[in-house]
Every structure is written in structure tokens, then in C-alpha cells.
Amino acid sequence: MGAQQRPTIKTVAARAGVGRTTVSRVINGSTLVSDEARAAVLAAIAELNYVPNSVARGLVTRRTNSVALVIPESESRLGSEPYFSAVIRGVSTVLTATRTQLQLVLVRDRGERDQLTDCVAERRVDGVLVVSVHEDDPLPGILENLGLPTVLAGRRSPSESLSHACSDNLGGGREAGRHLISRGRRRIATITGPLDMDVSRSRLQGWRDALEEADIAPDGRLIATADFTEEGGMLAMRSLLERAPDLDAVFAASDVMAAGAMLELRRQGRRVPEDVAVVGFDDSYIARYAHPSMTSVRQPVEEIGSTIARLLLGEIADPGAARQHVMLPTELVVRDSS
């Protein structure tokens, strides 16, 4: 038989009397196929002497029952940011129920990224979850090109092609701004996360939207960019007070940065909320135990973790399935800081 006549998935599907998707599912070991269809496909494969391509064979014969959870951040941020531990809890809950092993991978430099790429290329994991997504990070594109099921917590941009789950960051930022305006505040500053992250840009845009709704012109002096750390929040607050000493409120894009901002306000003799109202984002334990207790935008972080785990298991079971984009709602929780 010549190369041009080599049987294809289409040929097998025609012989078995099923669709190409069904053939693909049988090859990939999916359970989403009836016994009758599976038997017909296997008989057609035997009759035609069809050989699946190497990637399909690898998915069947080298299933590892393990997935990697990749965090492209430092150990210090992993340890100090409650967001990561909540995501890991959500992921673990789903994977434990399916007896899938979780490998936690920190990717802090190019060498560690290359190590991960080698692991993926050799199919030592069945899929990858990526948390804390930066727009210019090549890793999601590399994983996509390698053909391994990949799901993101967050997204690189609103046009993200990979499956992902995220919070309504735009809506949450808008609610934070509206709340401060409803408290009579007019010089409302914001501390953003890194602007190469969609999460930071979306929360910033929400703050802008709230000001524009109230006919308050956004002032560039009231915007400071930080890095989601407590120290970053302190330094950003210091910079804001130097540039705009008349500010009367601040929305920080994470509870950790809001806690740093509150420390700096206290250091400079500003009372919270009397002189400066403060709103954070996450509604982590930091918000509940801050002094005064912190108003914060609650996002369902553990649910983000469980959602991305379920999406990934679905893609591993059925690699041909349509990619899914899930946005989870946020909610403003009002406490004493505003």
C-alpha cells in the first residue's frame, strides 16, 4: 500500500460508520464512547491496519495519572500570598477524588522553564495547570504547541485561546471604586499589580470605569504600580502620598498590597478610614484580621482552583473537546477600613 493510500481517521470512521470524533475518543482512551461504537472502531482499525500517530499512541499508552501545577513566581511570593494556597486547595480537592497526582512546579527562570518543557515533551505528566499568568510569558504558548492539555488560572488577555477560569476582575474593581465614591471620597488612588497581567489591567479599568461614571476625571498621579507584595504596597502608598497628599481613599488590587498600604498610612499618621479609606481585593484572611478590618472584593479563589482542575481532567479525557472560558463572580465585603 502506497503512502497516499495509508488509512486515516476519516477512513476508519467511514468503515466503522461513526464520526471522526468518536474514532479520536477511542484512540485516546476516552470513556465517552458506547461499547458498541468502541467495538466497531476497533474492528475497523484492525481491518484497515490503521496505525495512530505517535502523539495519539503516547496519550493512550503513557498516561501518567499526574498533572503539573505551574507557578511562575518566587518562593517568597508563593509563601506570602494567600491566593496561591487557596488555588492549590481547590485543585487538590478535585484531583484527590480522581486519584490524580499533583506535581507543584515553580518556574522562576529560563532553566526551570526548559526543564518543564522537557518534562512535557516526554509526556511525564498528562496535563498542565498554570497559575499567575503574565502576558509575555512564553510558557502557555510552548505548552499549546506541544499539544498537551493546558488550563490557566487567569488569562493572558481577553482573547485568551486556552481554557481558563478567572474572576470578574473588571466588575470587582468597578464595585470597589463605586463603594468609595458612595462614601463621599473623591481623591481615590489605586495600587495596581504588574501591568503585564490581565488581572491587574482589568482591576485598574474597573476603577477607571467607576470614576468616569461619577464624572471624576482619572488623575495619573493617583495610580501606582506594585507587585502584589506587602512591601510593594507600602512603597506604592508612600509614592502616592508624595504625589497626591490630598488623597482620601485607595483601592489596592490585592489584600496583601492593601495591608502594606495601611502600614504606610499608619506610619505617616493617616487614620483609616477617617483620613483615607482603604479597599483590598481577594477577601483573604488578611482582610479579616487587619486592624481596622479591611473592606475587600471577595473572589472565589478555591473555586477557581477546582474549576481549572475539572477543565483539565475534561481535556485529558477528550483532547478534541472545545476549550472553555469560565468567569466567576466577585462580591464586595464591607468592613471597617472604608
C-alpha positions in Angstrom: 0.0 0.0 0.0 1.5 3.4 -1.0 1.9 6.3 1.3 -1.0 8.2 -0.3 -3.3 5.2 0.4 -2.4 4.9 4.1 -5.6 4.7 6.2 -6.6 7.9 8.1 -9.0 8.6 11.0 -11.5 9.6 8.2 -11.1 6.1 6.6 -11.6 4.4 9.9 -14.7 6.5 10.7 -16.3 5.6 7.4 -15.6 1.9 7.8 -17.0 1.9 11.4 -19.9 4.0 10.5 -19.1 6.7 13.2 -17.8 10.2 13.3 -14.2 11.1 13.3 -14.6 12.5 16.9 -15.7 9.0 18.1 -12.6 7.4 16.5 -10.4 10.0 18.2 -12.0 9.3 21.5 -11.4 5.6 21.2 -7.8 6.1 20.3 -7.3 8.5 23.2 -8.9 6.1 25.7 -11.9 8.3 26.4 -14.8 6.8 28.4 -17.3 9.0 26.5 -17.9 6.2 23.9 -20.6 3.5 23.8 -19.3 -0.1 23.9 -20.9 -0.8 20.5 -19.2 2.2 18.9 -15.8 1.3 20.5 -16.1 -2.3 19.2 -16.9 -1.0 15.7 -13.9 1.4 15.7 -11.5 -1.3 17.0 -12.7 -3.7 14.3 -12.2 -1.1 11.6 -8.7 -0.3 12.9 -7.8 -4.0 12.7 -9.3 -4.5 9.2 -7.6 -1.4 7.8 -4.3 -2.0 9.7 -4.6 1.7 10.8 -1.7 3.0 13.0 -2.5 6.1 15.1 0.1 8.8 15.0 2.8 8.9 17.7 1.1 11.6 19.8 -2.2 9.7 19.9 -0.4 6.4 20.8 1.5 8.2 23.5 -1.7 9.5 25.1 -3.1 6.0 25.2 0.0 4.1 26.3 1.7 6.6 28.5 -1.0 8.0 30.7 0.7 9.0 34.0 -2.3 9.9 36.1 -0.4 13.1 37.2 -0.7 16.7 36.3 1.7 19.7 36.9 0.6 22.9 38.7 3.0 25.5 37.4 3.5 28.8 39.3 5.9 31.2 37.6 6.7 33.1 40.8 9.3 33.1 43.6 9.1 31.0 46.7 8.6 34.2 48.8 5.5 35.2 46.9 4.2 31.7 46.9 4.5 31.7 50.7 3.2 35.2 51.5 0.2 35.3 49.1 -3.0 33.5 50.3 -4.2 33.3 46.7 -1.8 30.5 45.8 -2.7 28.3 48.8 -6.4 28.7 48.1 -6.0 27.7 44.4 -3.9 24.7 45.4 -6.6 23.6 47.9 -9.2 23.8 45.2 -7.1 21.9 42.7 -6.2 19.2 45.2 -9.8 18.6 46.3 -10.8 17.7 42.7 -7.6 15.7 41.8 -7.6 13.7 45.0 -11.1 12.4 44.3 -9.9 11.1 40.9 -6.6 9.7 42.3 -4.6 12.0 40.1 -1.2 13.0 41.5 -0.4 16.8 41.7 3.1 18.0 41.0 3.8 21.5 42.1 6.4 23.3 39.9 7.9 26.7 40.4 9.3 28.2 37.2 11.5 31.2 38.2 13.9 31.4 35.3 14.5 30.1 31.8 16.4 27.0 33.0 13.4 25.9 35.1 11.1 26.6 32.1 13.3 24.4 29.9 13.1 21.6 32.5 9.4 21.8 32.5 9.2 21.8 28.7 11.4 18.7 28.6 9.0 17.0 31.1 6.0 17.9 29.0 7.6 16.8 25.7 8.4 13.4 27.2 4.8 13.2 28.4 5.8 12.7 32.1 2.5 14.4 33.0 -0.9 14.2 31.4 -1.7 17.9 31.6 -0.6 21.3 33.0 -2.3 24.0 35.1 -0.7 27.4 35.0 -1.3 29.9 37.8 -0.3 33.6 37.8 -0.3 34.3 34.1 1.9 37.1 32.6 1.0 38.4 29.1 4.5 37.9 27.7 5.3 34.6 29.4 6.1 32.1 26.5 5.2 29.1 28.6 1.5 28.8 27.8 2.3 29.1 24.0 5.0 26.5 24.3 2.6 24.1 26.1 -0.1 24.7 23.5 2.4 24.0 20.7 3.4 20.7 22.3 -0.2 19.6 22.2 -0.5 18.9 25.9 -3.8 19.7 27.7 -3.2 23.1 29.4 -5.6 25.2 31.5 -4.9 28.6 33.0 -6.0 30.2 36.3 -6.4 33.7 34.8 -5.7 34.7 31.2 -3.1 36.4 29.2 -5.7 38.8 27.6 -9.5 38.9 27.0 -8.8 37.0 23.7 -7.2 34.0 25.6 -7.3 30.9 23.4 -6.5 28.3 26.1 -9.2 27.0 28.5 -9.1 29.1 31.7 -11.1 30.3 34.8 -10.8 33.7 36.3 -12.8 36.1 38.5 -14.7 39.1 37.2 -11.8 41.4 37.9 -13.2 44.3 35.9 -16.5 44.1 37.8 -14.7 43.8 41.1 -12.6 46.9 40.5 -15.7 48.8 39.5 -17.5 47.8 42.7 -14.5 48.9 44.8 -14.5 52.3 43.1 -18.3 52.8 43.4 -18.2 51.9 47.1 -15.5 54.5 47.8 -17.4 57.1 45.8 -20.6 56.3 47.8 -18.7 57.0 50.9 -18.1 60.6 49.7 -14.5 60.1 48.6 -13.3 62.0 45.6 -9.5 61.7 45.5 -9.4 58.0 45.1 -6.0 56.4 44.4 -5.3 52.9 43.2 -2.3 50.5 43.7 -2.2 48.1 40.7 -0.4 44.8 40.3 2.1 44.3 37.5 0.6 45.7 34.3 1.8 42.8 32.2 -1.0 40.8 33.8 -4.6 40.9 32.7 -5.8 40.6 36.3 -4.1 43.9 37.1 -5.2 45.7 34.0 -8.8 44.6 34.5 -9.0 45.8 38.1 -7.4 49.1 37.1 -10.0 49.5 34.3 -12.8 48.8 36.7 -11.5 51.6 39.0 -11.4 53.9 36.0 -14.9 53.0 34.9 -16.3 53.8 38.4 -14.7 57.2 38.4 -15.9 58.0 34.9 -19.5 57.0 35.9 -19.3 59.6 38.7 -17.7 62.3 36.4 -14.4 62.2 38.3 -11.5 62.6 35.9 -8.9 59.9 36.5 -5.6 61.5 37.7 -2.4 59.8 36.7 -0.8 60.9 40.0 -3.3 58.7 41.8 -2.1 55.5 40.1 0.9 53.5 41.4 2.0 50.1 40.1 3.3 47.4 42.5 4.0 43.7 42.6 1.3 42.1 44.8 3.6 42.1 47.8 3.2 43.9 51.1 6.4 45.8 50.6 5.3 46.8 47.2 2.0 48.1 48.7 4.0 50.2 51.3 6.3 51.7 48.7 3.4 52.5 46.3 1.4 54.1 49.1 4.5 56.2 50.0 4.8 57.3 46.4 1.1 58.2 46.2 1.2 60.3 49.3 4.2 62.3 48.0 2.5 62.9 44.7 -1.1 63.5 45.9 -1.1 64.3 49.7 -4.8 65.2 49.5 -5.9 61.7 48.5 -8.8 60.4 50.7 -9.1 56.8 49.5 -7.1 53.9 48.0 -8.2 50.8 46.2 -5.4 48.2 46.2 -5.6 45.3 43.7 -4.8 42.7 46.5 -5.3 42.4 50.2 -1.5 41.9 50.7 -0.8 45.3 49.0 -3.7 46.9 50.9 -2.1 45.7 54.2 1.2 47.3 53.1 -0.6 50.5 52.2 -2.3 50.6 55.7 1.0 50.1 57.4 2.4 53.1 55.5 -0.6 55.2 56.2 -0.3 54.5 59.9 3.4 55.3 59.7 2.6 58.7 58.2 -0.1 59.5 60.8 -3.1 59.0 58.5 -6.1 57.4 60.1 -8.0 54.6 58.3 -10.8 55.2 57.4 -11.2 58.7 58.8 -8.5 60.3 56.6 -8.0 57.6 54.0 -10.5 54.8 53.2 -8.9 51.5 52.0 -10.3 48.7 49.9 -8.4 45.5 49.0 -9.1 42.6 46.7 -9.3 38.8 47.5 -11.1 38.8 50.8 -8.4 36.6 52.3 -7.7 36.1 56.0 -5.5 39.2 55.8 -8.7 41.3 55.3 -10.5 39.8 58.2 -7.6 40.1 60.7 -6.3 43.6 59.6 -6.7 46.5 62.0 -9.1 48.0 61.2 -10.8 45.1 59.4 -10.4 45.5 55.7 -13.2 46.1 53.1 -12.3 43.8 50.2 -13.6 42.4 46.9 -14.2 38.7 47.5 -13.2 36.4 44.7 -13.9 32.6 44.9 -10.2 31.5 44.7 -10.7 28.0 45.9 -13.5 27.6 43.3 -11.0 28.9 40.6 -8.7 26.0 41.6 -11.4 23.4 41.5 -12.7 24.7 38.2 -9.4 24.6 36.4 -8.8 21.1 37.7 -12.1 19.9 36.3 -11.5 21.6 33.0 -8.1 19.9 32.7 -9.4 16.5 33.5 -12.1 17.0 30.8 -9.4 17.9 28.2 -7.2 14.9 29.2 -10.2 12.6 28.8 -11.3 14.2 25.5 -8.4 16.2 23.8 -10.7 17.2 20.9 -13.2 18.9 23.2 -13.9 22.7 22.7 -11.9 24.9 25.1 -13.8 26.6 27.8 -13.6 30.1 29.3 -15.2 30.5 32.8 -15.6 33.8 34.6 -16.6 33.6 38.3 -18.5 36.4 40.1 -16.9 38.7 42.7 -18.6 40.4 45.7 -17.7 43.4 47.8 -17.4 42.7 51.5 -17.7 45.9 53.6 -15.7 46.2 56.8 -14.2 49.0 58.9 -11.4 50.3 56.6 -13.9 52.2 54.4 
